[in-house]
Amino acid sequence: MDALSGLALGFGNALTLANLGWALLGCFLGTAIGVLPGIGPALTIALLLPITFSVSATGAFILFCGIFYGAMYGGSTTSILLNTPGESGSIITSLEGAKMARNGRAGPALATAAIGSFVAGMVGTIGIAFLGPIIVELALQLGPAEYFALMVLCFVTVSAVLGGSAIRGLTSLFFGLLLGLVGIDLQTGQPRLTFGIPELLDGVNVVLVAVALFAVGETLYLAWRYVEGKQEVRAVGSIMMSRSDLKRSFWPWIRGAGLGFPFGVMPAGGTEMPTMLSYYAERKLAGPEARKEFGTTGAIEGVAGPEAANNAAAAGILVPMLTLGLPTSATAAIMLSAFQSYGIQPGPLLFTSQAELVWTLIASLFVANVMLVVLNLPLVGLWARILKIPQPQLYAGILVFATIGTYGISNSVVDLILLYGIGVIAMFMRRFDFPVAPVVIGMILGPMAEQAMRQALTISQGDWTTFVTRPVSACILAVALLALAGPRLYGAWLRRVAA
Amino acid sequence: MRRNLPDLGAALFVLLLGLLTAWQASVIPTSPIYAQVGPKAIPYLVAAGLLALGVALTVAALRGGWSDDIEELQGAAPLNLRALGLLLAGLLANLALIGPFGFTVAATAQFALVAAAFGSRAHLRNLAIAFVVSLGAYVLFVKLLGVNIGAGVVEGLLFGSPD
């Protein structure tokens, strides 16, 4: 199905009252949790996974995508008003945004962030609709060997390329792979890594791991370093942007969106790199007057560009997720497990076997974007009020819901022990700077990669060279190797030239 | 260069995890079903990966470690034993209470302890908030979403026995 007829079908479904309701609920929840420090979209969607038992797939995914997009909008509010970015993509926004807020320009900063997010969300969603079917065409030619190679590339980029250290990123990834191995082997029915505990035969639940990493570990780490004191929430003021604000924001929005989307689409998905690049680009391109505001009173370009890049990259992440079944962020990985709990196998066949679901989802992303800009511009005062929930009760509440999410899986105390155990590990991971997203991706993608590898080897009758003799697979593996070793070789070369 | 003891601890933990994985991989029963790659291959691969990374981290820790370069830790607050202890007590209270007394009692105790960990002193008010929030969550999940999160004393009194 081509993009236009797909979108026509999708909008027909998305504009029904029930689906509009799911989208509105998702946007509302997403903005709220995006604003609240300490909860992100990955955790929220994980906690809401039980609804997949009672809600239709379309409704659930519209809700999840609303949360996904909404959290991006909400995250910028926190980083501007509180100067504590809620998620990695908003770190850059808080650089200039918080400075603008300190100089009484919080309103225009919030407005340029919201409109920039809207512009980028639209560009990104159009990108999904038109790029998706093209990638599906290509992906249909791939066999298990190529799939395995793609997953290896995905592993390398999410763990070794992004973040501070390749060794620590890979350690996180292998911890995730280890968690994914627990349970009964699908092909031979043998129990693996269960330590003889019968509760582990079904494997470690992904909700449990997400909650342990993002709620329990984070809260424990906050307690570790807790210092009493009140955080200051800046006043919002008028959100009207002056004519010069608009003029200065327009091109950064467009450039940010153009920069962010390709980064999201690539399996190196992530929002840190494009937001950073956009920030440096805007600082370079700013006029002499505006450049003085960077780092001093806060330049509006430095909010508009990165915020657009952040949202466009987030939209781009949905492309490999929907077309290849490859998640490149923790949130996408959890959405993937939601597909699995409906018995839907994400991958290139999704666009044909579940065409209605996919296109309704894409149409809902447009709807959500419009809802979000409306929810965020006039109602920004309401979101600022959420920031005033006192910390003690906020974290206590987060842990109560974390318990519900885990205990609700099978009412087993073993699950709670695992939850707290992995939570303590996550706390130490925070302390020693091991990234947590590769754990989730390794855990969900690991079993899929193993299956693809064993399928490929069955087809080749046990010949391991199949991965390097098939040209496409060999190319992808070469790129993965380059991504792993390239930066180190480049660094060594730089040192030699300097010496 | 000086070795970094906390970092060494983290590295040794990764090595231990690798050893545990290797041990568990070795006890996987060999499959009677023919397969090109048996169920043991990937577990051994993961064990090998963890051991190799553990060795690399150990070497890094012996050469001075990496923690000193983490920006976030520069000037970070010291370990707050009181907050961490109260928080862990909250988690343990939940573990101990949820079986015998049910969700609402366990969650209320946990909420009050966690709030205290983060410096709240209005303990009675926290207990009241906790009770209302937990009971509300219970009704939402059990009655509306049909997810059982553990009935107990309070739930039995209010809604009758679960069966």
Boltz contact constraints between the chains, C-beta under 6 A:
constraints:
  - contact:
      token1: [A, 50]
      token2: [B, 147]
      max_distance: 6.0
  - contact:
      token1: [A, 167]
      token2: [B, 53]
      max_distance: 6.0
  - contact:
      token1: [A, 167]
      token2: [B, 56]
      max_distance: 6.0
  - contact:
      token1: [A, 170]
      token2: [B, 53]
      max_distance: 6.0
  - contact:
      token1: [A, 171]
      token2: [B, 14]
      max_distance: 6.0
  - contact:
      token1: [A, 171]
      token2: [B, 53]
      max_distance: 6.0
  - contact:
      token1: [A, 174]
      token2: [B, 46]
      max_distance: 6.0
  - contact:
      token1: [A, 174]
      token2: [B, 49]
      max_distance: 6.0
  - contact:
      token1: [A, 174]
      token2: [B, 50]
      max_distance: 6.0
  - contact:
      token1: [A, 177]
      token2: [B, 46]
      max_distance: 6.0
  - contact:
      token1: [A, 178]
      token2: [B, 21]
      max_distance: 6.0
  - contact:
      token1: [A, 178]
      token2: [B, 46]
      max_distance: 6.0
  - contact:
      token1: [A, 181]
      token2: [B, 43]
      max_distance: 6.0
  - contact:
      token1: [A, 185]
      token2: [B, 39]
      max_distance: 6.0
  - contact:
      token1: [A, 187]
      token2: [B, 35]
      max_distance: 6.0
  - contact:
      token1: [A, 188]
      token2: [B, 31]
      max_distance: 6.0
  - contact:
      token1: [A, 188]
      token2: [B, 33]
      max_distance: 6.0
  - contact:
      token1: [A, 188]
      token2: [B, 39]
      max_distance: 6.0
  - contact:
      token1: [A, 190]
      token2: [B, 28]
      max_distance: 6.0
  - contact:
      token1: [A, 190]
      token2: [B, 29]
      max_distance: 6.0
  - contact:
      token1: [A, 190]
      token2: [B, 31]
      max_distance: 6.0
  - contact:
      token1: [A, 190]
      token2: [B, 39]
      max_distance: 6.0
  - contact:
      token1: [A, 192]
      token2: [B, 28]
      max_distance: 6.0
  - contact:
      token1: [A, 192]
      token2: [B, 39]
      max_distance: 6.0
  - contact:
      token1: [A, 193]
      token2: [B, 24]
      max_distance: 6.0
  - contact:
      token1: [A, 223]
      token2: [B, 83]
      max_distance: 6.0
  - contact:
      token1: [A, 223]
      token2: [B, 84]
      max_distance: 6.0
  - contact:
      token1: [A, 223]
      token2: [B, 87]
      max_distance: 6.0
  - contact:
      token1: [A, 223]
      token2: [B, 117]
      max_distance: 6.0
  - contact:
      token1: [A, 224]
      token2: [B, 84]
      max_distance: 6.0
  - contact:
      token1: [A, 225]
      token2: [B, 76]
      max_distance: 6.0
  - contact:
      token1: [A, 225]
      token2: [B, 77]
      max_distance: 6.0
  - contact:
      token1: [A, 226]
      token2: [B, 80]
      max_distance: 6.0
  - contact:
      token1: [A, 226]
      token2: [B, 83]
      max_distance: 6.0
  - contact:
      token1: [A, 227]
      token2: [B, 77]
      max_distance: 6.0
  - contact:
      token1: [A, 228]
      token2: [B, 119]
      max_distance: 6.0
  - contact:
      token1: [A, 391]
      token2: [B, 118]
      max_distance: 6.0
  - contact:
      token1: [A, 392]
      token2: [B, 115]
      max_distance: 6.0
  - contact:
      token1: [A, 392]
      token2: [B, 118]
      max_distance: 6.0
  - contact:
      token1: [A, 392]
      token2: [B, 120]
      max_distance: 6.0
  - contact:
      token1: [A, 393]
      token2: [B, 115]
      max_distance: 6.0
  - contact:
      token1: [A, 395]
      token2: [B, 114]
      max_distance: 6.0
  - contact:
      token1: [A, 395]
      token2: [B, 118]
      max_distance: 6.0
  - contact:
      token1: [A, 396]
      token2: [B, 111]
      max_distance: 6.0
  - contact:
      token1: [A, 396]
      token2: [B, 114]
      max_distance: 6.0
  - contact:
      token1: [A, 396]
      token2: [B, 115]
      max_distance: 6.0
  - contact:
      token1: [A, 399]
      token2: [B, 114]
      max_distance: 6.0
  - contact:
      token1: [A, 400]
      token2: [B, 107]
      max_distance: 6.0
  - contact:
      token1: [A, 400]
      token2: [B, 111]
      max_distance: 6.0
  - contact:
      token1: [A, 403]
      token2: [B, 94]
      max_distance: 6.0
  - contact:
      token1: [A, 404]
      token2: [B, 137]
      max_distance: 6.0
  - contact:
      token1: [A, 404]
      token2: [B, 149]
      max_distance: 6.0
  - contact:
      token1: [A, 407]
      token2: [B, 149]
      max_distance: 6.0
  - contact:
      token1: [A, 407]
      token2: [B, 150]
      max_distance: 6.0
  - contact:
      token1: [A, 408]
      token2: [B, 147]
      max_distance: 6.0
  - contact:
      token1: [A, 408]
      token2: [B, 149]
      max_distance: 6.0
  - contact:
      token1: [A, 411]
      token2: [B, 150]
      max_distance: 6.0
  - contact:
      token1: [A, 413]
      token2: [B, 99]
      max_distance: 6.0
  - contact:
      token1: [A, 416]
      token2: [B, 95]
      max_distance: 6.0
  - contact:
      token1: [A, 420]
      token2: [B, 91]
      max_distance: 6.0
  - contact:
      token1: [A, 432]
      token2: [B, 10]
      max_distance: 6.0
  - contact:
      token1: [A, 433]
      token2: [B, 70]
      max_distance: 6.0
  - contact:
      token1: [A, 450]
      token2: [B, 42]
      max_distance: 6.0
  - contact:
      token1: [A, 454]
      token2: [B, 37]
      max_distance: 6.0
  - contact:
      token1: [A, 457]
      token2: [B, 36]
      max_distance: 6.0
  - contact:
      token1: [A, 457]
      token2: [B, 37]
      max_distance: 6.0
  - contact:
      token1: [A, 458]
      token2: [B, 36]
      max_distance: 6.0
  - contact:
      token1: [A, 462]
      token2: [B, 36]
      max_distance: 6.0
